[in-house]
Amino acid sequence: MGYSMSREKKRARIRLLRNAVAVLFVLCAVLLIADIICMIILISGKGKSKDKATDTTIASTVLPTDTTDGSGTDASSEATDTSAQPGGVEVKEYLPQNDLAEAYWGPLPEVSEVKPVQHNEIHGIYIASCMHFEENLELAKNTDINAFVIDLKDEGGGVYFNTDNELAKSMNLWVEEGGEWKDKGAGSYVTGSYNLENVVQKCHENNIKVIGRIVCFNDPSMARNHPEMSIQDENGNSMHFNLEGKHQFLNPYDKRVWDFLIDLALEAIDKGVDEIQFDYVRFPTISTKKYNEKPYFGPEDTTPSRIDAINRFLQTARRRIQDPTGIPVTADVFGIILSSELDGKLIGQGWDTVGLTGIDSLCPMLYPSHYADNTQLNGKTFDYPDLYPHDVMYNALLAGKTAADQEGYATVRPYVQAFTATWVTHHLNYKVPEVKAQIQAIYDAGYDEWILWNAAANYTNRYE
């Protein structure tokens, strides 16, 4: 009996041991399956996070440097500003995506770094190619003038500063004399009227900002040197425009022209200028030397509007100049576009959109003498606008106020008439009271900045 019980106990212990092993095996299997499930969930979660990060990168990167050949044909594999590019950074664009512009010019340039724009609150004067420099320096010392607008390149004199730009140095200056255009010789397009570094140093020593003015598309000399870059008709003939001195005009659709202007600006920044101001950022008026001529920029259904062309140039200039350097880019525009959408379309300046190109400031030229008799501004009619310096300036600014109040719109910095328009039948002699009346109108309209314009840079008895 004792032996038999011993065998039963052994068998019971063996069964218990087997059951324990089975339970342990089941537990290990359950734990292994749980680990596998957790790993699957973790991997899946990482994949989703990676997808989200990729989506964010795609939406926030910008484009590589544009390599379009200037004819509107994209010569690169650039992405739009919603595609991922190594090293690109997010750049806010306030203008909506324009598929027609993308197809014509290719994507906007990539920006690898964006520096905060160094906005300057300007009370300035235009001094041409440093004319009356010492006198204007004294004026600035004794008034609130804090900036000089200096010509880097203008419509009649080529490039004034000591540039190293090879295209500029290769061109001849053409000057109209006695109703005929005369070639001033090889390399004459660069006059080197002043040394830009020296001018900048002198201005900075006196706390004066230097704004470099570059005339863009109104350049008869460059158009003669490079007719392929000028506005042409459908047969490739360079056109002449009656209301623009009967001369040729550079083509605002041509990216080769854009590149030349931007390169000059970047060189001037390297020499110390505090701001770049583009003038004649427009198309010529429509009257041509031969009335049956018509500009041709491409098939209507694939060619962006003139406003698109100007906006695209300014966006491109801003991305290549202002974004990477922090130096402000500004543009001069016709005063009439604040109150006339039709005029804006003809010259390619749309007040509603040009200020959304991301440039720092817009300078509307709101000279009372430039408005036609019986002009209506902001619901008021001015029989002889030059007689009303304050009211014309004030109401012109109010007419454009709604657009200028949009989010992302450029600072509005009007040009002020500091000259007497003797060619106008009913005109005033613009001296200190008339100039200050316009400045007061700018303040009354809610703006703070301004620039005085006198082509001869002579501000004696015009500001104090």
C-alpha positions in Angstrom: 0.0 0.0 0.0 2.8 2.4 0.9 4.6 1.8 -2.4 1.5 2.3 -4.5 0.8 5.7 -2.8 4.3 6.8 -3.6 3.9 6.2 -7.3 0.6 8.1 -7.3 2.3 11.1 -5.7 5.0 11.0 -8.2 2.5 10.9 -11.0 0.6 13.8 -9.5 3.7 15.9 -9.2 4.6 15.2 -12.8 1.1 16.3 -13.9 1.4 19.4 -11.8 4.8 20.2 -13.3 3.5 19.6 -16.9 0.5 21.9 -16.2 2.8 24.6 -14.8 5.1 24.4 -17.9 2.0 24.6 -20.1 0.8 27.7 -18.3 4.2 29.3 -18.5 4.3 28.5 -22.2 0.9 30.1 -22.8 2.0 33.2 -20.8 5.2 33.5 -22.8 3.2 33.1 -26.0 0.7 35.8 -24.9 3.6 38.2 -24.0 5.3 37.5 -27.3 2.1 38.3 -29.3 1.6 41.4 -27.2 5.1 42.6 -27.9 4.6 42.0 -31.6 1.3 43.9 -31.6 3.0 46.9 -29.7 5.9 46.9 -32.2 3.4 47.0 -35.1 1.5 49.9 -33.5 4.7 51.8 -32.8 6.0 51.3 -36.3 2.6 52.4 -37.8 2.5 55.5 -35.6 6.0 56.5 -36.6 5.1 56.1 -40.2 2.1 58.4 -39.8 4.2 60.9 -38.0 6.8 60.8 -40.8 4.0 61.3 -43.3 2.8 64.4 -41.4 6.2 65.8 -41.2 6.7 65.3 -44.9 3.4 67.0 -45.6 4.5 70.0 -43.5 7.8 70.2 -45.2 6.2 70.1 -48.6 3.8 72.9 -47.8 6.5 75.2 -46.3 9.4 75.0 -48.7 10.2 77.3 -51.6 11.8 77.1 -54.9 15.3 76.7 -56.4 17.0 79.6 -58.2 15.1 80.3 -61.5 16.9 79.3 -64.7 14.3 80.3 -67.2 16.0 81.5 -70.4 14.2 84.8 -70.5 11.7 83.9 -73.2 9.1 82.5 -70.8 10.4 78.9 -71.2 11.4 77.1 -68.0 14.8 75.6 -68.3 14.9 74.0 -64.9 13.3 71.3 -62.9 12.1 73.7 -60.2 9.2 73.0 -58.0 6.5 75.4 -56.9 6.4 76.9 -53.4 4.4 73.9 -52.3 7.1 71.3 -53.1 10.0 70.2 -50.9 13.5 71.4 -51.7 16.6 70.8 -49.5 17.6 73.9 -47.7 14.5 75.9 -48.6 12.6 77.9 -46.0 9.0 79.0 -45.8 8.2 82.3 -47.5 4.8 83.9 -47.1 3.2 85.0 -50.4 0.1 87.1 -50.2 -0.7 86.9 -53.9 -2.7 83.8 -54.8 -1.1 81.0 -56.8 -1.0 82.0 -60.5 -0.8 78.9 -62.7 -0.5 81.0 -65.9 2.5 82.8 -64.4 4.0 79.6 -63.3 3.7 78.1 -66.7 5.1 81.2 -68.4 8.0 82.1 -66.1 8.5 79.0 -64.1 8.4 78.9 -60.3 9.6 81.8 -58.1 13.2 81.5 -56.9 14.1 79.4 -53.8 15.0 81.3 -50.7 17.4 79.4 -48.4 17.4 82.0 -45.6 15.0 84.9 -44.8 16.4 87.8 -42.9 14.0 90.3 -41.2 13.6 93.3 -43.5 15.3 96.4 -42.1 12.4 98.8 -42.7 13.4 102.5 -42.7 11.0 105.2 -41.8 11.8 107.6 -44.5 11.6 111.4 -44.9 13.7 111.7 -48.0 14.7 113.7 -51.0 15.7 112.7 -54.5 19.2 113.9 -55.5 19.6 112.3 -58.9 23.2 111.4 -59.6 24.4 113.1 -56.3 23.6 116.6 -57.6 24.0 119.5 -55.1 25.3 116.9 -52.7 26.9 119.3 -50.2 23.9 121.6 -50.2 21.5 118.7 -49.7 23.7 117.3 -46.9 23.3 120.6 -45.1 19.6 120.5 -45.6 19.4 117.1 -44.0 21.5 118.2 -41.1 19.1 121.0 -40.3 15.8 119.3 -41.0 14.1 115.9 -40.5 15.4 114.7 -43.9 17.0 111.3 -43.2 17.5 109.7 -46.6 18.8 110.4 -50.1 17.4 108.7 -53.2 20.4 108.4 -55.6 20.3 107.2 -59.2 22.1 104.0 -59.8 20.7 103.8 -63.3 18.2 106.1 -65.0 16.4 106.2 -68.3 18.8 108.6 -70.1 22.2 108.3 -68.6 22.8 104.6 -68.2 24.6 103.4 -65.0 26.0 106.2 -62.9 27.9 104.3 -60.2 31.2 102.4 -60.5 29.7 99.0 -61.4 31.6 95.8 -62.3 28.6 94.4 -64.1 29.8 93.0 -67.4 26.6 93.4 -69.4 26.4 97.1 -68.3 30.1 97.7 -69.3 29.6 96.1 -72.7 26.8 98.5 -73.8 26.9 101.8 -75.6 25.0 104.8 -74.3 22.6 106.4 -76.8 21.6 110.0 -76.3 19.0 112.0 -78.2 20.5 115.2 -79.6 18.6 117.5 -82.0 15.9 115.0 -82.6 18.4 112.3 -83.5 19.8 109.4 -81.4 23.6 109.4 -81.2 25.9 106.6 -80.1 28.4 107.7 -77.4 30.8 104.9 -78.0 31.9 101.5 -76.7 31.4 101.1 -73.0 29.8 104.5 -72.5 26.7 103.1 -70.9 28.6 103.1 -67.6 29.4 106.7 -66.8 30.9 106.2 -63.3 29.7 109.7 -62.3 30.4 109.0 -58.6 32.0 106.4 -56.4 29.1 104.7 -54.6 31.2 103.5 -51.6 32.4 107.0 -51.0 28.8 108.5 -51.2 27.5 105.8 -48.9 30.2 106.5 -46.3 29.6 110.2 -46.4 25.9 109.7 -46.0 26.2 107.2 -43.2 28.6 109.5 -41.3 25.7 112.0 -41.3 23.0 109.5 -40.3 21.5 109.5 -43.8 20.1 106.4 -45.4 21.0 105.8 -49.1 18.3 104.6 -51.4 19.5 103.3 -54.7 17.1 104.1 -57.6 17.1 101.8 -60.6 15.0 102.7 -63.6 13.7 99.4 -65.0 12.0 99.1 -68.3 12.3 102.6 -69.7 15.8 102.3 -71.1 16.2 103.3 -74.7 20.0 102.6 -74.7 19.7 99.1 -73.5 16.8 98.5 -75.9 19.1 99.7 -78.8 22.0 97.5 -77.6 19.8 94.5 -77.2 16.6 94.8 -79.3 15.9 91.1 -78.6 15.1 92.3 -75.0 12.9 95.1 -76.1 9.1 95.1 -76.7 8.5 93.7 -80.2 5.6 93.1 -82.5 4.5 89.7 -83.7 7.1 89.8 -86.5 10.0 90.5 -84.1 10.3 94.2 -84.9 11.4 96.4 -82.0 8.6 99.0 -81.3 8.7 102.7 -80.6 6.2 104.5 -78.3 5.0 108.0 -79.0 4.2 109.0 -75.4 7.6 107.6 -74.2 9.8 109.9 -76.3 9.2 107.9 -79.4 11.8 105.4 -78.3 12.0 101.7 -77.5 11.1 100.1 -74.2 12.6 97.0 -72.5 10.2 94.0 -72.3 8.9 93.5 -68.8 8.1 89.9 -69.6 11.8 89.1 -70.3 13.6 87.5 -67.4 16.9 88.4 -68.8 16.0 92.0 -68.2 14.9 91.1 -64.6 18.2 89.4 -64.0 20.2 92.5 -65.1 18.2 94.8 -62.8 18.5 92.5 -59.9 22.2 92.0 -60.4 22.8 95.8 -60.3 20.8 96.0 -57.1 22.8 93.3 -55.4 26.0 94.9 -56.4 24.9 98.2 -55.0 23.9 96.5 -51.7 27.4 95.1 -51.5 28.7 98.7 -51.8 26.6 99.7 -48.8 23.2 101.1 -50.0 20.4 100.8 -47.5 17.5 100.2 -49.8 16.7 99.5 -53.5 14.0 101.5 -55.3 12.8 100.3 -58.7 11.3 103.0 -60.9 9.5 102.8 -64.2 8.3 99.4 -63.1 5.7 99.5 -65.8 4.8 99.1 -69.5 4.8 102.0 -71.9 1.6 103.8 -72.8 -0.1 102.1 -75.7 0.4 104.8 -78.4 3.1 103.6 -80.9 5.1 105.3 -83.6 3.1 103.2 -86.1 -0.5 103.1 -85.1 -1.0 99.6 -86.6 1.7 98.1 -84.4 0.7 95.9 -81.5 3.1 94.5 -78.8 3.3 90.7 -78.8 4.2 88.8 -75.7 2.8 85.4 -76.6 -0.5 83.7 -77.4 -3.4 85.3 -75.4 -4.5 82.0 -73.8 -1.0 81.2 -72.4 0.3 84.7 -71.7 -0.2 86.3 -68.3 -1.5 89.9 -68.0 0.7 93.0 -67.8 -0.1 93.3 -64.1 1.0 89.7 -63.6 4.3 90.5 -65.3 5.1 93.5 -63.0 4.0 91.6 -59.9 6.1 88.6 -60.9 9.1 90.8 -61.4 8.7 92.4 -58.0 8.1 89.0 -56.3 11.3 87.7 -57.9 13.3 90.8 -57.0 12.1 90.6 -53.4 13.0 86.9 -53.1 16.5 87.5 -54.5 17.2 90.8 -52.8 15.1 91.6 -49.8 14.5 88.1 -48.4 18.2 86.9 -48.2 19.7 90.3 -47.3 17.1 92.1 -45.2 17.6 95.2 -47.4 14.2 96.7 -48.3 13.0 96.6 -51.9 10.6 99.4 -52.9 8.8 100.4 -56.1 7.6 103.7 -57.6 4.1 103.6 -59.2 1.9 106.0 -61.1 -0.4 108.0 -58.8 -3.4 107.5 -61.1 -3.5 103.7 -60.4 -4.9 104.5 -56.9 -8.1 105.8 -58.5 -8.2 104.2 -62.0 -8.1 100.5 -62.5 -8.1 100.9 -66.3 -4.9 102.9 -66.3 -3.3 100.3 -64.0 -4.1 97.5 -66.4 -2.6 99.4 -69.4 0.7 100.0 -67.7 0.8 96.8 -65.6 0.4 98.4 -62.2 -2.6 97.1 -60.2 -2.9 99.0 -57.0 -4.9 96.2 -55.4 -2.2 93.7 -55.9 1.2 95.4 -56.4 1.5 96.0 -52.7 1.0 92.3 -52.0 4.2 91.3 -53.8 6.1 91.3 -50.5 8.2 94.3 -51.2 8.8 96.7 -48.3 7.3 99.9 -49.6 5.3 101.4 -52.5 6.0 105.0 -53.6 3.0 106.4 -55.5 3.9 109.6 -57.4 0.9 111.7 -56.4 1.9 115.0 -58.0 -1.0 117.4 -58.3 0.3 118.7 -61.6 0.1 115.2 -63.1 -3.7 114.9 -62.9 -5.9 116.1 -65.7 -8.3 119.0 -65.3 -11.6 118.0 -63.7 -10.1 114.8 -62.2 -12.3 113.0 -59.7 -10.6 111.6 -56.6 -12.5 110.0 -53.7 -15.7 111.5 -55.0 -14.4 115.0 -55.3 -13.8 116.9 -58.6 -10.7 119.1 -59.0 -11.0 121.6 -61.9 -7.3 122.4 -61.9 -5.6 119.8 -59.6 -2.2 121.7 -59.4 -4.0 124.4 -57.4 -4.9 122.1 -54.5 -1.7 120.5 -53.2 -3.2 119.3 -49.9 -6.6 118.1 -51.1 -5.3 116.3 -54.2 -2.7 114.4 -52.2 -5.2 113.6 -49.4 -8.1 112.4 -51.6 -5.8 110.4 -53.8 -4.5 108.5 -50.8 -8.0 108.0 -49.5 -9.0 106.6 -52.8 -6.4 103.8 -52.4 -6.9 103.3 -48.7 -9.0 100.1 -48.8 -6.4 98.2 -50.9 -3.5 99.5 -48.8 -5.2 98.3 -45.6 -5.0 94.7 -46.8 -3.0 92.2 -44.7 0.5 92.0 -46.0 0.3 95.2 -48.0 3.5 97.3 -48.5 4.1 100.5 -46.6 2.8 103.4 -48.5 5.4 106.1 -49.0 4.2 108.8 -51.4 6.4 111.0 -53.6 5.7 114.7 -53.0 5.8 117.4 -55.7 8.7 119.8 -54.9 8.8 121.5 -58.3 6.8 124.0 -60.2 4.9 122.6 -63.2 5.3 125.6 -65.5 3.8 123.6 -68.4 0.4 123.4 -66.7 -1.8 126.3 -67.6 -3.3 126.7 -64.1 -0.4 126.0 -61.7 1.0 127.2 -58.5 4.6 128.1 -57.7 5.5 125.1 -55.4 7.6 126.4 -52.6 7.7 125.5 -48.9 4.0 126.0 -48.1 2.8 123.9 -51.1 5.3 121.2 -50.3 4.4 121.1 -46.6 0.7 121.1 -47.4 1.2 117.8 -49.3 3.2 116.3 -46.4 0.4 117.3 -44.0 -2.1 115.6 -46.3 0.0 112.4 -46.0 -0.2 112.6 -42.2 -3.9 113.4 -42.4 -4.5 110.3 -44.5 -2.8 108.1 -41.9 0.7 107.7 -43.4 4.1 108.7 -42.0 6.6 108.6 -44.8 7.4 110.6 -47.9 10.0 111.6 -50.4 10.4 115.0 -52.1 10.9 114.9 -55.9 12.8 117.6 -57.8 14.5 116.5 -61.0 17.2 119.0 -60.5 17.7 118.1 -56.8 17.2 121.7 -55.9 15.3 122.1 -52.7 16.2 125.7 -51.9 13.0 127.5 -50.7 11.1 124.2 -51.1 11.8 122.6 -47.8 13.0 123.8 -44.4 
